[in-house]
């Protein structure tokens, strides 16, 4: 069983429309997940009652009134019935491919996420028999796939995320930490972008007193960055995934020099014991063009000299 949980903003104006769209889509998933709404912002209790969902009003907040990720995940895992959990931002519409993708995962412990599609949605979705096809068509025509830093849902096995710093939810960096934590635990980190279409309904940032500037660059964002471990940790993104789900199923990502560089650069932050070996490998990888050029020049050395060098220092020339 999957327990899906979210913490909506106040149900006002455009936010009211898109959050109702999102929550309604969750209730139509099959198999049907348990859905929990957290927090006591305006309208949350009423919407939970309207959709017959579990509601947890009491969530720890920081001095700015922003809910803390640590409290949300703790409450959801304490009261949720699932063996799997999914945190989803409350403006994200999910379709049948979400559950289909999750069901492909064979691992007992894992974390699965994916990139989102941005779409302008200003109206209530008509949830009839063809709503998913119409939405897929709209995404294909006018949607925008965000980059590997854009993750609005996280599916994970119970008790994977228990020791969580007090990140302010809805600010920067906590999603980077989700990937960092999976890699530090050495569990499968799965990128489901190729199999799951999640629709982020575009919105403004009027819920914050300083708008978008406050969300991305305010004091809470700065504190989240410190909790994450600093700027370099913000490069924990989806291109570090150790598995992918595509239309062809679960597989390992394709190998490339770029991917190797990213792994060698970032994994020592998650697993410090790898730092000495990975540091050397990263240096060699980033200087591979110079090394290859040097090897090519060796081919032009006269045979008698090359033979002498090879006998004296075989390991440096082979």
Number of C-alpha atoms within 10 A of each C-alpha: 13 22 22 24 27 21 25 24 20 16 18 12 8 15 23 17 18 25 24 20 23 23 24 16 19 22 18 14 16 13 13 14 21 18 24 21 23 23 21 17 13 13 15 21 18 13 19 18 12 9 13 12 17 17 21 19 14 13 19 17 19 12 8 9 9 17 22 19 20 20 18 24 21 17 17 24 19 11 12 21 15 17 14 23 27 25 20 22 21 23 24 24 25 25 23 16 15 18 17 15 21 20 10 11 17 9 10 12 18 21 26 26 26 28 24 26 24 20 19 15 17 13 10 14 18 11 12 7 8 9 14 17 11 13 17 15 12 14 19 12 10 12 19 15 19 14 14 17 18 18 22 19 22 19 20 22 18 21 15 16 16 12 11 17 15 18 28 22 21 19 21 22 28 23 23 20 25 21 25 25 21 22 24 15 15 15 16 19 25 27 26 24 22 15 20 24 22 24 26 26 23 16 15 10 13 11 13 12 10 13 13 14 11 15 20 16 13 15 13 22 21 17 17 21 22 14 16 22 13 13 10 12 19 18 19 26 21 24 16 22 24 17 17 25 23 15 11 9 13 18 12 12 16 8 8 9 11 12 15 15 17 17 18 21 18 20 20 18 18 20 15 11 11 13 18 10 11 19 14 11 16 18 13 14 17 14 11 13 11 12 13 11 10 12 13 11 10 13 10 9 11 9 11 8 9 15 12 11 13 13 10 11 10 11 8 8 13 7
